[in-house]
Amino acid sequence: MLVRLSRAGLLWPSVLSLIGLAILIGLGSWQMSRKAEKERLIAQIDARRLGAPVALANIASTTDLDKIDYQRVTVSGTFIEGAAKFYYAPDARLGPGYDVYEPLEYAPRKVVWVNRGYIPEALKDEPAKWESSAPVEISGHVRLPAHPGSFTPPNDPAKNIWYWRDVEGMQRSAFGASEGPQIEAAPFFVVAEAEDGQTPADQWPRPGVSKLEIFNKHLEYALTWYGLALTLLGVYATFAWTRLAKSSERGEEA
């Protein structure tokens, strides 16, 4: 067999094709494994985000933050006026705008930063239309501070425009290093839910505009790799059949 492949000039093409086939099938199988991992992660997140809420005070001092990411919580308190931060969050339907992050004082000198929802760009400098000093009870889910990507603009505290979730930066910008007892911030954010799952058309900020999306395209990636493996197999089979046919013709002529 090896002699026949060698005579037909197929020995090295066969070796390289087998190596390529093994790599492509391996990549496809790896993507299927990643798909199963992502599905388990999504199920875990949904269980936390859609389950019964826990009191924020019970988790505010936790050190294992990964275990509470997306956890549904309830918290009562009062928003501190004049401390809002604006996270750039343009919406395809509502246009340019921001998610409003405000510190909610839930215990003396203890706050948690709450993403109250979206406001149009025109309302950024009109806090009278969305600020509230009345006691509130918030239901939402926990989100951890983010890290900027390679192409994420730097946050601009001077202009009060934020491009990535930075709880420490927002805390410093709002309260600085004031003398006396410091205001302590929870090491995470809370993303507010709309009441009863509904968002009134005239409510600002409007919760629920920035959607939670967890992409799981690993099946598509796996099928791509498996498809390339089949393509390679088909190309090799066609090439090999042609070379073997030519080799047989030369043998008959001899």
C-alpha positions in Angstrom: 0.0 0.0 0.0 2.8 2.4 1.0 4.6 1.6 -2.2 1.5 2.2 -4.3 0.9 5.6 -2.6 4.6 6.5 -3.0 4.5 5.7 -6.7 1.4 7.8 -7.2 3.0 10.7 -5.3 0.4 10.4 -2.5 2.5 9.4 0.5 3.1 12.9 1.9 -0.2 14.3 0.8 -1.8 11.3 2.7 0.2 12.0 5.9 -0.5 15.7 5.8 -4.2 15.1 5.1 -4.5 12.7 8.1 -2.8 15.3 10.3 -5.1 18.0 9.1 -8.1 15.8 9.5 -7.1 15.0 13.1 -6.7 18.6 13.9 -10.0 19.7 12.4 -12.0 16.9 14.1 -10.2 17.7 17.4 -11.2 21.4 17.1 -14.8 20.4 16.3 -14.9 18.1 19.4 -13.3 20.8 21.5 -16.1 23.2 20.5 -18.7 20.6 21.4 -17.1 20.4 24.8 -17.1 24.2 25.1 -20.8 24.2 24.1 -21.7 21.9 27.0 -19.7 24.1 29.4 -21.5 27.2 28.2 -24.9 25.5 28.5 -24.1 24.6 32.2 -23.0 28.2 32.8 -26.2 29.6 31.3 -28.3 27.3 33.4 -26.4 28.3 36.5 -26.8 32.0 35.7 -30.6 31.6 34.9 -31.0 29.8 38.3 -29.5 32.7 40.1 -31.0 35.5 38.0 -34.6 34.1 37.9 -34.8 32.5 41.3 -36.1 33.8 44.6 -34.2 37.0 45.6 -32.0 37.1 48.7 -31.4 40.2 50.9 -28.4 42.2 49.7 -27.2 42.6 53.3 -26.7 38.8 53.5 -24.1 38.9 50.6 -22.7 42.4 50.8 -19.5 41.3 52.6 -18.8 38.2 50.6 -15.3 37.7 49.3 -16.1 34.9 46.7 -17.7 37.3 44.2 -18.0 34.7 41.4 -20.5 32.8 43.4 -22.9 35.7 43.6 -22.6 37.1 40.0 -26.1 37.3 38.6 -27.7 36.5 42.0 -31.1 38.0 42.3 -31.4 40.4 45.3 -33.6 42.9 47.1 -32.4 46.0 48.8 -34.0 49.0 50.5 -32.6 52.4 51.0 -32.3 55.9 49.7 -30.4 57.1 46.6 -27.7 59.7 47.3 -28.6 62.8 45.2 -26.0 64.4 43.0 -23.8 61.3 42.8 -25.1 59.7 39.6 -22.7 58.2 37.0 -23.5 57.7 33.4 -22.5 54.5 31.6 -22.6 55.0 27.8 -25.3 52.6 26.5 -26.8 53.7 23.2 -30.0 51.7 22.3 -30.9 50.7 18.8 -34.6 51.6 19.4 -34.3 54.6 21.8 -31.2 56.2 20.4 -28.1 57.6 22.2 -28.3 57.5 25.9 -26.8 56.2 29.2 -27.5 53.7 32.0 -27.7 55.7 35.2 -25.6 54.3 38.1 -26.5 55.7 41.5 -25.3 54.9 45.0 -28.1 53.5 47.2 -27.5 53.9 50.9 -28.9 50.7 52.4 -27.3 51.1 55.9 -25.5 54.0 57.6 -22.5 54.9 55.4 -22.9 51.8 53.3 -23.9 51.9 49.6 -24.4 49.7 46.7 -24.2 51.1 43.2 -27.4 50.5 41.3 -27.9 50.5 37.6 -31.3 52.1 37.6 -31.8 51.8 33.8 -31.6 53.9 30.6 -32.1 57.6 30.0 -31.9 59.4 26.7 -28.9 61.6 26.2 -31.0 64.7 26.4 -31.9 63.9 30.1 -28.3 63.5 31.3 -28.2 67.1 32.6 -31.8 67.2 33.8 -31.7 65.1 37.0 -35.0 66.6 38.2 -36.7 64.3 35.7 -35.3 61.1 37.1 -33.6 61.6 40.5 -35.4 60.5 43.6 -34.7 61.0 47.3 -37.6 58.9 48.5 -36.9 55.6 50.2 -37.1 52.7 47.6 -37.0 49.0 47.5 -35.0 47.6 44.6 -35.2 44.1 43.1 -32.4 43.2 40.6 -29.4 41.0 40.0 -25.8 41.3 41.0 -23.1 42.1 38.4 -19.4 42.2 39.1 -17.1 45.1 38.1 -15.9 44.8 34.5 -12.4 45.0 32.9 -11.8 47.2 29.9 -11.2 45.4 26.6 -8.4 46.2 24.1 -10.7 48.7 22.3 -12.7 50.0 25.2 -12.3 53.8 25.7 -11.0 54.9 29.1 -13.6 56.1 31.5 -13.9 59.9 31.7 -14.8 60.9 35.3 -14.3 64.6 34.5 -17.1 64.5 31.9 -18.9 61.8 33.9 -19.0 59.3 31.0 -18.2 55.7 31.8 -17.5 53.0 29.2 -16.9 50.0 31.6 -18.3 49.2 35.0 -15.7 50.4 37.5 -17.2 50.4 41.1 -14.0 51.7 42.7 -13.6 54.5 40.1 -17.3 55.5 40.5 -16.9 55.5 44.3 -13.8 57.7 44.2 -15.4 60.0 41.7 -18.5 60.4 43.9 -17.0 60.6 47.3 -13.3 61.1 46.9 -11.1 60.9 50.1 -13.3 62.9 52.4 -12.3 63.4 56.0 -14.0 61.4 58.7 -15.7 58.0 58.3 -15.7 56.8 54.7 -18.7 55.6 52.8 -18.2 51.9 52.1 -19.4 50.5 48.8 -20.4 46.9 48.1 -17.8 45.3 45.7 -20.5 44.8 43.0 -23.3 46.5 41.2 -27.1 45.7 41.2 -29.0 45.9 37.9 -32.5 47.0 38.8 -35.5 45.1 37.4 -38.6 46.8 36.1 -41.5 46.5 38.6 -43.7 43.5 37.9 -41.6 42.9 34.8 -43.1 46.0 33.1 -41.4 49.3 32.2 -43.8 52.2 32.0 -43.3 54.2 28.8 -42.9 57.5 30.7 -40.5 56.1 33.3 -36.9 57.3 33.5 -34.6 55.7 34.1 -36.1 52.8 32.3 -34.9 49.4 33.6 -34.5 46.5 31.3 -33.3 48.3 28.2 -29.8 47.0 28.4 -30.4 43.3 27.9 -28.3 40.4 29.3 -27.0 38.4 26.4 -24.8 35.3 26.8 -23.8 34.1 23.4 -23.4 30.3 22.8 -22.3 29.8 19.2 -20.1 26.8 19.9 -22.3 24.5 17.9 -21.9 26.7 14.8 -18.1 26.7 15.4 -18.1 22.9 15.8 -20.1 22.4 12.6 -17.6 24.7 10.8 -14.6 22.6 11.9 -16.4 19.3 11.0 -17.4 20.8 7.7 -13.8 21.7 6.9 -12.8 18.2 7.9 -15.3 16.7 5.4 -14.2 19.2 2.7 -10.6 18.2 3.3 -11.6 14.5 3.1 -13.5 15.1 -0.2 -10.6 17.1 -1.7 -8.1 14.4 -0.7 -10.3 11.6 -2.1 -10.7 13.4 -5.4 -7.0 14.1 -5.6 -6.0 10.6 -4.6 -8.4 9.0 -7.1 -7.0 11.1 -9.9 -3.4 10.3 -9.0 -4.1 6.6 -8.6 -5.9 6.5 -11.9 -2.9 8.1 -13.7 -0.5 5.8 -11.9 -2.5 2.8 -13.1 -2.6 4.1 -16.7 1.2 4.5 -16.6 1.6 0.9 -15.2 -0.6 -0.5 -18.0 1.4 1.4 -20.7 4.6 0.0 -19.3 
